[in-house]
Amino acid sequence: SGRSPGTRADLTLLINTEDHRTGYSTLSSECSPQHYCTVQRKVQMYSISLFIINLSFLLLNFNTVHIYKIIFPILIGIVMADFASGMVHWGADTWSSVDIPVFGKPFIRPFRQHHIDPTAITQHNFIETNGDNCMLTILPLAHMAYKFLTYHAMCLRWQSVTLTNQIHKWSHSYFGLPRWVMLLQDCHLVLPRKHHRIHHVSNHETYYCITTGWSNYPLDKMSFWRMMERLIERMTGHKPRSDDMEWTKEMD
């Protein structure tokens, strides 16, 4: 059945993550909710509120009469959000370090922890799952809320960006997903579980886009990420994924 981990690869991934539970728990103890920066949590909640307000405006003002005018901008916005999610994901996985001042512990550390225990994200609450993504779009969301009546359909890309980590969480959830979410995954309208698994079984070197995943195949065929890595390594001398590999070694 497509509703449970029924493949060997699924089971292998789930079993492998259990091997790192102890190490992950140690790392997570420093990043538990009570250790969250109060300012960060408040900004997350404000950002999520803006997202909900804008989404409500969109639903209340939706009109099928002019739907033909917004279909293409919506699709372009979703593709842009998918590509943006890949750029952020690739940058955090490949070049960033937990030791970066200000941003390292609150924003980069979760990426490292996720590679150690991919299924831990399924235990996060709504704010912990979506807060950071909403923070990335706080300025456009605030502008959209302030001048909503003059918005263009391309603004929907900001709604797509804010939902990215919720979609990512669903791609790691093998039990208890609503049927409508599984339907969206099966139709590849959001990131499917099988599709995202490629990122985790390939040493986190490909398939970085995690909104819909539509951009992953063409970017992979173009060797886009490898070209970017060679360029940056040539310019800076830094090796890609060195920080991520150090974290993985510590847990082995």
The 8 nearest C-alpha neighbors of each residue, nearest first, counted from 0:
[[1, 2, 3, 5, 4, 6, 173, 174],
 [2, 0, 3, 5, 4, 181, 185, 173],
 [3, 1, 0, 173, 4, 174, 181, 5],
 [2, 4, 5, 173, 1, 0, 174, 6],
 [5, 3, 9, 6, 173, 10, 2, 1],
 [4, 6, 3, 0, 9, 7, 1, 10],
 [7, 5, 9, 8, 4, 10, 11, 3],
 [6, 8, 10, 9, 11, 5, 4, 12],
 [7, 9, 11, 6, 10, 12, 4, 196],
 [10, 8, 6, 4, 12, 7, 11, 13],
 [9, 11, 13, 7, 12, 8, 14, 4],
 [12, 10, 8, 14, 13, 9, 15, 7],
 [11, 13, 15, 9, 10, 14, 8, 16],
 [12, 14, 10, 16, 11, 15, 9, 17],
 [15, 13, 11, 17, 16, 12, 10, 18],
 [16, 14, 12, 17, 18, 13, 11, 19],
 [15, 17, 116, 18, 13, 14, 19, 12],
 [16, 18, 20, 14, 15, 19, 13, 116],
 [19, 17, 16, 15, 20, 14, 21, 251],
 [18, 20, 17, 22, 16, 21, 23, 115],
 [21, 19, 23, 17, 22, 18, 24, 16],
 [22, 20, 24, 23, 19, 25, 18, 17],
 [23, 21, 25, 24, 19, 20, 250, 26],
 [22, 24, 20, 26, 25, 21, 27, 19],
 [23, 25, 27, 21, 22, 26, 20, 28],
 [26, 24, 22, 23, 28, 27, 21, 29],
 [27, 25, 23, 24, 28, 29, 22, 30],
 [26, 28, 30, 24, 29, 25, 31, 23],
 [29, 27, 25, 31, 30, 26, 24, 34],
 [28, 30, 27, 31, 26, 34, 25, 35],
 [31, 29, 27, 28, 34, 35, 32, 26],
 [30, 32, 34, 28, 33, 29, 27, 35],
 [33, 31, 35, 34, 30, 127, 36, 29],
 [32, 34, 31, 35, 30, 36, 29, 37],
 [35, 33, 32, 31, 30, 36, 29, 28],
 [36, 34, 32, 33, 37, 30, 31, 40],
 [35, 37, 39, 38, 40, 34, 105, 33],
 [38, 36, 40, 39, 35, 41, 34, 42],
 [37, 39, 41, 40, 36, 42, 43, 35],
 [38, 40, 36, 42, 37, 41, 43, 35],
 [39, 41, 43, 37, 38, 42, 44, 36],
 [42, 40, 38, 44, 43, 39, 45, 37],
 [41, 43, 45, 39, 44, 40, 46, 38],
 [42, 44, 130, 40, 46, 41, 45, 134],
 [43, 45, 47, 41, 46, 42, 48, 40],
 [46, 44, 42, 48, 43, 47, 41, 49],
 [47, 45, 43, 49, 133, 48, 44, 137],
 [46, 48, 50, 44, 49, 45, 133, 43],
 [47, 49, 45, 51, 46, 50, 44, 52],
 [50, 48, 52, 46, 47, 51, 53, 140],
 [49, 51, 47, 53, 48, 52, 54, 46],
 [50, 52, 54, 48, 49, 53, 55, 47],
 [53, 51, 49, 55, 50, 54, 48, 56],
 [54, 52, 56, 50, 55, 51, 144, 49],
 [53, 55, 57, 51, 56, 52, 50, 58],
 [54, 56, 52, 58, 53, 57, 51, 59],
 [57, 55, 53, 59, 54, 58, 60, 52],
 [58, 56, 54, 60, 55, 59, 61, 53],
 [57, 59, 55, 61, 56, 60, 54, 53],
 [60, 58, 56, 57, 61, 55, 54, 62],
 [61, 59, 57, 58, 56, 62, 55, 148],
 [60, 62, 58, 59, 57, 63, 56, 66],
 [61, 63, 64, 60, 65, 66, 59, 58],
 [62, 64, 66, 65, 61, 67, 68, 69],
 [65, 63, 62, 66, 67, 61, 68, 69],
 [66, 64, 67, 63, 68, 62, 69, 61],
 [65, 67, 63, 68, 69, 64, 70, 62],
 [68, 66, 65, 69, 70, 71, 64, 63],
 [69, 67, 66, 65, 70, 71, 72, 152],
 [68, 70, 72, 66, 71, 67, 152, 73],
 [71, 69, 73, 67, 72, 68, 66, 74],
 [70, 72, 74, 73, 69, 75, 68, 67],
 [73, 71, 75, 153, 69, 74, 70, 152],
 [72, 74, 76, 70, 71, 75, 69, 153],
 [75, 73, 77, 71, 76, 72, 78, 70],
 [74, 76, 72, 78, 73, 77, 79, 71],
 [75, 77, 156, 73, 79, 74, 78, 153],
 [76, 78, 80, 74, 79, 75, 156, 159],
 [79, 77, 81, 75, 80, 76, 82, 74],
 [80, 78, 76, 82, 77, 81, 83, 75],
 [79, 81, 83, 77, 160, 78, 82, 156],
 [82, 80, 210, 78, 84, 79, 83, 208],
 [81, 83, 85, 79, 84, 80, 208, 78],
 [84, 82, 80, 86, 85, 81, 79, 87],
 [85, 83, 81, 87, 208, 82, 86, 88],
 [208, 86, 84, 207, 88, 82, 83, 87],
 [85, 87, 83, 89, 88, 84, 90, 82],
 [88, 86, 90, 84, 85, 89, 91, 83],
 [87, 89, 85, 91, 90, 86, 207, 84],
 [90, 88, 92, 86, 87, 91, 93, 85],
 [89, 91, 87, 93, 88, 94, 92, 86],
 [90, 92, 95, 88, 89, 93, 94, 87],
 [93, 91, 89, 90, 88, 94, 240, 243],
 [92, 94, 240, 239, 90, 89, 91, 95],
 [95, 93, 90, 239, 91, 240, 92, 96],
 [94, 96, 91, 93, 90, 92, 107, 97],
 [97, 95, 98, 99, 242, 103, 107, 94],
 [96, 98, 103, 108, 104, 107, 99, 95],
 [97, 99, 96, 103, 100, 104, 102, 95],
 [98, 100, 103, 97, 96, 102, 101, 95],
 [99, 101, 102, 103, 98, 104, 97, 96],
 [102, 100, 103, 99, 104, 105, 98, 106],
 [103, 101, 106, 100, 105, 104, 99, 107],
 [104, 102, 97, 99, 107, 98, 106, 105],
 [103, 105, 108, 97, 106, 107, 102, 98],
 [106, 104, 102, 103, 107, 108, 109, 101],
 [105, 107, 102, 103, 104, 108, 109, 110],
 [108, 106, 103, 110, 97, 109, 104, 91],
 [107, 109, 104, 111, 110, 97, 106, 112],
 [110, 108, 112, 111, 107, 113, 106, 105],
 [111, 109, 113, 108, 107, 112, 114, 92],
 [112, 110, 108, 114, 113, 109, 243, 115],
 [111, 113, 109, 115, 114, 110, 116, 108],
 [112, 114, 117, 110, 116, 115, 111, 109],
 [115, 113, 111, 112, 116, 117, 110, 199],
 [114, 116, 112, 113, 19, 117, 247, 111],
 [115, 117, 16, 113, 114, 118, 119, 112],
 [118, 116, 113, 114, 119, 115, 120, 16],
 [117, 119, 120, 116, 121, 171, 16, 172],
 [120, 118, 121, 122, 117, 116, 113, 123],
 [121, 119, 122, 123, 118, 168, 117, 113],
 [120, 122, 119, 123, 118, 168, 172, 171],
 [123, 121, 120, 119, 124, 118, 168, 128],
 [124, 122, 120, 121, 128, 127, 125, 119],
 [123, 125, 127, 126, 128, 122, 121, 129],
 [124, 126, 128, 127, 129, 123, 130, 165],
 [127, 125, 130, 129, 128, 124, 44, 43],
 [126, 128, 124, 125, 130, 129, 123, 131],
 [129, 127, 125, 126, 123, 124, 130, 164],
 [128, 130, 126, 132, 127, 164, 131, 125],
 [129, 131, 43, 126, 133, 132, 127, 128],
 [130, 132, 134, 133, 129, 43, 135, 127],
 [133, 131, 161, 135, 134, 130, 129, 160],
 [132, 134, 161, 130, 46, 136, 135, 131],
 [133, 135, 131, 137, 132, 136, 46, 43],
 [136, 134, 132, 133, 137, 131, 161, 138],
 [137, 135, 133, 134, 139, 138, 140, 157],
 [136, 138, 134, 140, 46, 139, 135, 141],
 [137, 139, 141, 140, 136, 142, 135, 134],
 [140, 138, 142, 141, 136, 137, 143, 157],
 [141, 139, 143, 137, 142, 138, 136, 144],
 [140, 142, 138, 144, 143, 139, 137, 145],
 [143, 141, 139, 145, 140, 144, 146, 138],
 [142, 144, 140, 147, 146, 141, 145, 139],
 [143, 145, 147, 141, 142, 146, 53, 140],
 [146, 144, 142, 143, 147, 141, 140, 148],
 [147, 145, 143, 144, 148, 149, 142, 150],
 [146, 148, 143, 144, 150, 149, 145, 56],
 [147, 149, 146, 150, 145, 143, 144, 56],
 [148, 150, 147, 146, 151, 143, 145, 152],
 [151, 149, 147, 148, 143, 152, 146, 154],
 [150, 152, 153, 154, 149, 155, 69, 72],
 [151, 153, 154, 155, 69, 72, 73, 150],
 [152, 154, 155, 72, 151, 76, 156, 73],
 [155, 153, 152, 156, 151, 157, 150, 76],
 [154, 156, 158, 153, 157, 152, 76, 73],
 [155, 157, 76, 159, 154, 158, 77, 80],
 [158, 156, 160, 155, 159, 154, 136, 161],
 [157, 159, 155, 161, 156, 160, 162, 50],
 [158, 160, 156, 162, 157, 161, 80, 77],
 [161, 159, 157, 80, 163, 162, 158, 156],
 [160, 162, 133, 132, 158, 159, 163, 157],
 [163, 161, 159, 165, 160, 164, 166, 158],
 [164, 162, 210, 166, 160, 165, 161, 167],
 [163, 165, 167, 166, 162, 129, 168, 128],
 [164, 166, 168, 167, 162, 163, 129, 128],
 [167, 165, 169, 163, 164, 168, 162, 210],
 [168, 166, 164, 170, 165, 169, 209, 163],
 [167, 169, 165, 166, 170, 171, 121, 120],
 [168, 170, 172, 166, 171, 167, 165, 176],
 [169, 171, 192, 167, 168, 172, 191, 190],
 [172, 170, 169, 168, 118, 192, 173, 121],
 [173, 171, 169, 174, 170, 121, 168, 176],
 [174, 172, 3, 4, 171, 2, 175, 176],
 [173, 175, 172, 176, 3, 2, 4, 171],
 [174, 176, 177, 173, 172, 2, 178, 3],
 [175, 177, 174, 178, 180, 181, 172, 173],
 [178, 176, 180, 179, 175, 181, 182, 174],
 [177, 179, 181, 180, 182, 176, 183, 175],
 [178, 180, 182, 181, 177, 183, 176, 184],
 [181, 179, 183, 182, 177, 178, 184, 176],
 [182, 180, 184, 178, 183, 179, 185, 177],
 [181, 183, 179, 185, 180, 184, 178, 186],
 [184, 182, 180, 186, 188, 181, 185, 189],
 [185, 183, 191, 187, 181, 189, 182, 186],
 [184, 186, 182, 187, 183, 181, 191, 188],
 [185, 187, 183, 184, 188, 182, 189, 191],
 [188, 186, 184, 189, 185, 183, 191, 190],
 [187, 189, 183, 186, 211, 184, 190, 185],
 [188, 190, 211, 187, 184, 183, 210, 191],
 [189, 191, 211, 212, 210, 184, 209, 187],
 [192, 190, 184, 194, 193, 170, 187, 189],
 [191, 193, 170, 195, 194, 196, 171, 190],
 [192, 194, 196, 191, 195, 197, 170, 9],
 [193, 195, 191, 192, 196, 197, 190, 212],
 [196, 194, 197, 192, 198, 193, 191, 170],
 [195, 197, 193, 199, 198, 194, 192, 200],
 [198, 196, 195, 200, 199, 194, 201, 206],
 [199, 197, 203, 206, 196, 201, 205, 195],
 [198, 200, 196, 203, 197, 201, 202, 195],
 [199, 201, 197, 202, 198, 196, 203, 12],
 [200, 202, 203, 198, 199, 204, 197, 205],
 [203, 201, 204, 200, 199, 198, 205, 114],
 [204, 202, 198, 199, 201, 205, 200, 92],
 [205, 203, 202, 201, 198, 206, 207, 93],
 [204, 206, 207, 198, 203, 219, 201, 224],
 [207, 205, 215, 198, 208, 197, 195, 219],
 [206, 208, 85, 205, 88, 89, 209, 198],
 [85, 209, 207, 212, 84, 81, 206, 215],
 [208, 210, 212, 211, 167, 190, 84, 207],
 [211, 209, 81, 163, 190, 212, 189, 208],
 [210, 212, 189, 190, 213, 209, 188, 81],
 [211, 213, 208, 209, 190, 215, 214, 210],
 [212, 214, 211, 215, 216, 81, 78, 208],
 [215, 213, 212, 216, 217, 218, 82, 208],
 [216, 214, 206, 218, 212, 213, 217, 208],
 [215, 217, 219, 218, 214, 220, 213, 206],
 [218, 216, 220, 219, 215, 214, 221, 213],
 [219, 217, 221, 215, 223, 220, 216, 214],
 [218, 220, 222, 216, 221, 217, 215, 223],
 [221, 219, 217, 222, 218, 216, 223, 215],
 [220, 222, 218, 223, 219, 217, 224, 216],
 [223, 221, 219, 225, 220, 224, 226, 218],
 [222, 224, 221, 218, 226, 225, 227, 219],
 [223, 225, 227, 226, 222, 228, 218, 219],
 [226, 224, 228, 222, 227, 223, 229, 230],
 [227, 225, 229, 223, 228, 224, 222, 230],
 [226, 228, 224, 230, 225, 229, 231, 223],
 [227, 229, 225, 231, 230, 226, 232, 224],
 [230, 228, 232, 226, 227, 231, 233, 225],
 [229, 231, 227, 233, 228, 232, 226, 234],
 [230, 232, 234, 228, 233, 229, 235, 227],
 [233, 231, 236, 237, 229, 235, 234, 230],
 [234, 232, 230, 231, 236, 235, 229, 237],
 [233, 235, 231, 232, 236, 230, 237, 229],
 [236, 234, 232, 237, 233, 231, 230, 238],
 [235, 237, 232, 233, 234, 238, 231, 239],
 [238, 236, 232, 235, 239, 231, 94, 233],
 [237, 239, 232, 241, 236, 240, 94, 228],
 [240, 238, 93, 241, 94, 228, 237, 232],
 [239, 241, 93, 243, 242, 244, 94, 92],
 [240, 242, 244, 243, 239, 238, 245, 93],
 [243, 241, 245, 244, 240, 96, 246, 95],
 [242, 244, 240, 246, 245, 241, 111, 247],
 [245, 243, 247, 241, 246, 242, 240, 248],
 [246, 244, 248, 242, 247, 243, 241, 249],
 [247, 245, 249, 243, 244, 248, 242, 250],
 [246, 248, 244, 250, 245, 249, 243, 251],
 [249, 247, 245, 251, 250, 246, 244, 243],
 [250, 248, 246, 247, 251, 245, 22, 244],
 [249, 251, 247, 248, 22, 19, 246, 115],
 [250, 248, 249, 247, 19, 18, 22, 246]]
